[in-house]
Amino acid sequence: MMRWVVLVVLAGAFVMTGCATWRSDLDIPDREAVYDQPLEAVWPEIREFFTRNELSFREDRGSMVLETEWRQEFGGSRIAGFFHRYMVVGRRETPTSSKLQIFRITKSTNRTLSVGGSELDWGQTARRSGEGEGDGFGVGSPEDVAASLSAPRGDVAVAAGSGQSQRDMVMEWRVFRDVSPRLAKEENAPKPVMVARAPSATSAPSQFAVECGLPILGLGKQAKPGAVLLLGELHGTREVPRFVAQSTCQAVVAGVPVTVGLELPLENQTRVDAFLESQGTEHDWLKLMESPFWRSPYPDGRGSEGMANLLEQLRLLRAMGLDVEVFVFDHPKANGQEREDAMAATVVHQVESSPKRFHMILSGNIHSRTKKGLPWDEQRKPMGYLVKEKLDDVVALDMAYDSGTAWICSVDSKGVQDKLDCGVRDTRGRNNGDRYFVHLWDSTNPEGYQGVFYVGPVNASLPAVQRGLGRPGSNDNSVHPGRDGEKKLASTR
């Protein structure tokens, strides 16, 4: 007989029992799902649910506890590095009622999971050295750097670990919605939520066949058809691409078709399309990486291994038959306001061409602002400002994070504008725990953001070409060797 030890700490959680009105399959419930039958009657249906959905498990007979086998995030990906399993615990509420508690256990092969966090305290954008708390603004591509003359500084406080456990109330309610009508033998039971299947796909997986990671708190209210979510990031981390991949996966398996916009040069669209339609072989990766963008002498974070991984994860979702599309929108040959205008026009055209999709647009956090003016140009109209003028349902979120590192290109320390320093830099953030979430404020801040998306402690993601020219994760560093943990700055002209 297996021995089970369940140790759960729920800090600051407000849990209620009883029935609840389900608002969206992505929403995080605010109360528990309670079955109006004793646990002994419910448990056989619970076992059948996991069997029916091909979630292999083992259990300690008689204990009303089961544990699923490990599944890798994004299925067959060789580069995800995150694995998940469920521990399902049956609880007796009364002699005639019961409930389930489901805990998602996550492990990482690269030990990037952090220790549990603290009280909420919203993160700040990167700052120029010597500026005050209220003067922060982000660091972006070489074009942005040249304009802003910004160079972030910060303290390091990275908490690392190999695993974490979180209660997954979204999964609890998904099980309840399936099992409860079967227990009641209802003929008109609600049908299961169908994933968003690509129009050209002949088949698509069930909702439970795809591992999308721990549900992102607050995402459900934003991920809806017709909505536009502008994400303003600090380039060069592993965590932001993973946030985008998880958000896409969670939305599409909840039945919402998703289009992802990336701040890559427009001339890369054909290569990106070809890669997304490919089998993801070494040859396919080489064709993608042949673009001058990935081999730029200024290898900013947009060409990171994390971004390459994101494309691979989106390719895998499409290969499953899920309705995921990707477009690129940067116009690097344009400068200043002309560039913002061109990027905004590309984004608006994409949204207006497919108004029933959820659009998630990732860019440096100077472009996604929805208020006029930048620290170095009070008249500048950022891309986000222009997009919000043209479209109705637009929400802009700034990146919040815990301290760590990022791959950043900034102006040479001596202020020489034709020279950039690119390398691993310390970033200063604030600890809001280890779970990804979306949070909206009561009003828009001075930069034009309505809230934040939080990604936990950040870790630098090196340029993809420094991590090997083949598939990410292949450990082929023969051409441009990469060194883990390297912090030395690489100067380029």
N, C-alpha and C positions, 0 to 999 in steps of 0.2 A: 504494500500500500504506500502510495506517495504521501509525503508530508507536505502540507501547504502552510506557508507563512504569509500572511497578508498584513502589510504595514502601510497604512495610508494616512497622510497628513493633509487635511483640507483646510488651508488657511484663508480666512476671510470669505468663505463660501456661505451663501444663504440658500439653504435647501428646504423645500417644502414638499409635502406629500399630497397626493390627490390627483385628480384629472387635470389636464391642461389643454388649452387650445393651441394647436400647432399652427404657427404662422408661416414658416418656410422650412424646407428640409435642411437648410444650412444654419438656421438660427440655433443659438445655444439655449436650451430650455432653462427656465428659472425654477423648475420644480421637478420632483421625481415622478416617474411613471409607476403607478401602483396597480397590480393585477387584482381583480375581485375574485380571486380563487386562491386556495391554499397552495403553498410552494410545491407540495408533492404532486399536485395536478398540473402545475405550470411547467415543472422542470423537464418532463419528457418532450414537450413542445419546444423548449429552449434547445435541447439537444438536437431535435429534428431541424430547427432553423439553421443551426451552424452546419449540419450535414448537408441540407438542401442547398446552401450557398457555398459549398465546397471550401468551408473554413475548417480544415482538419484540426482536431483537438484531442487532448487526453484529459481524463478526469479521475478524480479520487471518488470511486463509487460510494454513494451514501452520504457524501459530504456536501452535495449541491454546489460544487466548485469545478470549473473546467478551465483549461488553458489551451489556446490555439497555438498552432505552430508558427514559427517566425515567417514573416513575409517581407520581401524587400520593397521599399518605396519605389513606385513607378515600375513595378513588375520586373521585366528582364533587363533593366538597366545595369550596366557594368560600372556605373560611376555614381550611383545615388549615395551609397555609403551609409544608409539608414535602414534599420530593420524594425518591424513592429510585430507585437503579438497582443492578444487580449487575455486578461484574466477575468472570468465571469463568476460572480459570487451571488448565490441565491440567498435572500433574506426573508424571514417571516415577519410580517407586520403585525398580524393578528391571526387567530386560528383560521380565519376565512379569507385572508388577503396576504399578498406577498409582493416583493419587488426584486429587481436585479440591480447590482452595482457592477459596472464594467470598467475595468482599468486598462488603459493602453500603456504597454511597456515598450519603450523605444531605446534602441541601442545604436551607437554610431561606431563605425570602424576607424574613424579618424579622431575620436575623442573630443568632438566639438560641442557636446551637450553640456550645458551649464548646470550649476547647482541652483536650487529653487531661490526665488527672488524675495523682494521686500515690498513695502508699500509703494503704490504708484507715484511716480515722479517723472514727468514727461521729459524726454530726451531733447537735446539741443542739436542744431546743425553745426557743422564745423566752423571754426573761427579763425580769423587772422591773428597772428601773434600780437598780444598786447591789447586786444580789443576787449570791451566789456561784455557782460553776459547778454546784453540785449542787442548786440551788433552782429550776431552770427549769420553766416550765409554759407552755402555749400560750395564745394570744389568739384568741378566737372571735367569735361574733355579739354584737350589742349587749347581749343578755340576759346573755351570759357576761361581757362586759366590765364591766357594772354590778356583777356579783357579785364579780369578781376584782380590780377596780381595777388591772388590769395595763396596762403601757405598755412595749412592747419597745424596746430600743435596740441598736445594733450598728454594726459597721464595714462598709464597702463594699469588696468585692474581686471585681468582676464580670469574668469573662473572656468575651469575645464573639467570635464568628466566623461564617462563612457556610457551613461545611461540615465533614464529618467522614467517616472511613472506618473500618469495623470488620469484622473477620472474622465471618462468619455460619455457624457450624458447625451450627446447626439446619437451615438450608437445605441445607448439604452432605449431611446425613444424609437429609433428605427426598428429595433427588435420588437418593441411593444406594439408598434403599428402593424407589424406582420403577424405576430403571435396572438394578440388579444382577440381579433375577430375569429381566428381559428378555434380558440378555446370556447368562444360563445357560439360557434357554428353559425355565424352570420352568413346569409346567402349574398347579401349586397355589401360585403366587406370592401373597404377602399382598396383600389389597385395599388401595387407598389410603385414608387417613383421610378420613372424611366430615365435613363441617362440621355443626354443630348447626342444623338447619333448623327454622324456626318451624312449629308444628302447622298454622297456617292458610295457610302458603305453599305454592304449587303448584310452586315451583322454588327452588333456591338455587345460589349460585356454587360453583365448585370451590375447594379450599383455596388454590390459587395465584392465583386471580383477585382476591383481596382483599389490598391493601397495608396491613399492620398495623404497619409500622415494625420497627426492630431488636428481636429477641427480648429480653424482659426477663429478666435473670439471676435465677434462683431462683423465678420465678413458677410454673413447672410443678408443683412439689410442693404448692402451695397451691390452684391452680385445678382443683378436682375436684368432681364431683357431691356434694352434701350438705355441702360445706365453707362456713364463714362467715368472711370476712376483714374485720376491722374496720380501717379506715384512719383514723388520727388526723392531721389536717392543720392547718397554719397557713393560714387562709383568705386569698384574694386574690392567688394566683399563677397564672401561665399554665401552669406545669409540672404541677401536681397534676391538673387536669382532663385534660390530655393523657395522663398516666400511667394514669388510670382508663379513658380511651377506648382506649388501646393494649392495656391488660390485657384489657378486654372483647373487643376484636377478636381478639387472639391466642388467648384461651380458646375463643371460639365457633368459630373456624375449625379448632381442634383437636378439635372435636366435643363441647364442654362447653357446655350451655345456661347463660346468665348472667342474673342479676338484679342490677341496680345500685340501691342505696338512697342517696338524697341528702337532706341536712339542709335541706330546703325545707319551708315551712309545709304542713301536711296539706291545707288548702283549695285548694292548687294542683294536686292530683292530676288533677282533671278536665281542666284546661288542659294539663298535661304529656301526658296520654294523647291528647288531641286533636291536639296538635302532633306527637307521635311517629307518629300515623296519617296525618298530612297529607303534602302534597307539598313542604312547606317554602317556600312562596311568601312574598312580602312580607306578604300578608294574614294568613297563618298565623303569621308572626312577630309581627305587631301584636296578634293575639288572645292570644298567649302573654304578651307584654309589658304587656298591659292590667292584669295582676294588681297589686294594691297592693304586693306583695312586691318586684317589680322597681323600683318607684317610691318605695321607702321613704325617709324623710328621714334614715335611718341606713343608707346604702348599703354594707353590709359585703361582704366578699369572696364570700359565697355567691351574690350577685347579679351577679357579675362577667361580663365578656365571655368569659372563659375557661369559666365554667360554662355560659353560653349556647352556646358552641362545642361543649361536651361533649354537650349535648342534641341539637345538630345532627348530631354524629358518630354518636351512638346511633340517631338517626332514620334516617340513611343505612344503617347496618348492618341495621336492621329492614326498610328498603325493599328490600334485596337478598334478603330471605327468611330472614335469620339469626335465631336464637332469642335475642333480647335483650329483657328487660323492665326497667322502671324504676318505682320507687315512691318517694314522699317520706314523711318520718316526723317532722318537727319539730312541736311543739305550743307555739308561741310565747306563747300566752295563759296557759300554765301557768308557774309559777316554781319555782326550786329543785328539791327532790327530786321534787315532783309532775311537773315537766317531764321529768326523767330517767326516772321510772316510765312516763310516757306514751310517750316515744320508744322505750323498751325493749319495751313491750307491742306497739307497732306493728311493730317489727322481728321480734320472735319470731313474731307472727301470720303475717307474710309468709313466713318461713322454714318454719314448720310447715305452711303451705298448699302449699308446693312443695319438698318435702324432697330431691328429686333434682337440684336446680339448684345452681350455684355462686353464692353471694351475696357481693357486694362492697359494703360499707357505708361510705360516706364521711361523716365528721363532724369537727367541731373536736376537737382532741386532748385536751380535758378530758372529753369524753363517751365516747370509745372506750376509756378506761382500764378494766382488769379488776380493779383493786384498790380497796378501799374508802378513801374519804377524798380531799379536795381541799386545796390549800394554805390555803384560807380556810374550810374546813368539814370537820373530821376525820370527821364522821358521814355525809357524803354518799356515796351509792351511785351511781356513774356508770352511764350506760346500758350500757357495755360489761360492767361487773360484773354487772348484772342479766341481760343476754343470756347471758353465760357460765354463770350459775346455771341457766338454763332449757335451754340447748342443749349438745350434746356437742362437735362439731368446730368450735371457735371459736379463731381466732388474731387477736391484736391487734398491729398494727404502727404505730409512731410514724413521723412524717415526718423524714427526714434530708435535708439540702440543703447546697449551697455558698452562700456569701454572695451577697447581691443585694438585691432590693427586693420589697415586697408592699404591696397596698392594705389598710390596716388601720384599723379604727375603735377608738379607745381613749379612755379617760376624759380629759377636759380636763386640760391640763398643770397647772392649778391645783387639780385634784382635785374640781371641781364635778361631782357625780354625775348631774345632769340635762343635761349637755352632753357631746357626743362630738366628738372630732377625727377626721375621716376623710380619709385621703390616702395618698400613696406614702411608705412608711417604709423605712429601711434595715433589713436583717435580717442577722444574723451566723450563718454556718454553717461547715462544714468541707469541704474539698475532697477528695472521694473519686472524682474523675474525672468523666466526662461521660456515662456510660452508666447508664440506669435499672437498678436491681436491687432484689431482696428478699433480706434476710438475717435469719436467726433466730439468736438467742443460745442458749447452753446452758441458760439459766434465765430466768425472768421477772424484770424489773427492778422497783424499788419502786413505779412508777406502774402496773404491770400490763401492760406491753408485753412481747411475746415476741421482738420484733426491730424492724427498720426497713424502710421502703421509701424508696429514695433517688432524687431527681429532678434532681440536678445544680444548677448555679447557677439561682437563682430570679429571675423578673422580674414586676413588679407587673402585675396585670390589673385595669383600671379597671371601674367599674360599667357594665353593658351599656347602660343608658339614656344614659350619657355618650358612648357610642360610636355612637350612632344608634339609632333606633327600628325600623329595618328589619332585614333579615338581617345577622348579623355578617359583617363583611368588605365590606359594601356601601359603606362610607365615607360614609354619610349621617349627618353630624353637625350637621344644620341646627337641631335643636331643643335638644340639650344638647351643645354642642361639646366634644370631648375633645382634650387636648393631650398628645402623646407626650412622655414624659420628665418630665412635670410632677411636682414634689415638694412643692409648696406644700400645706399642710394646709387642708382645707375644714371649717370648724366648722359643726355643725348642732345644733339643739335638738330 
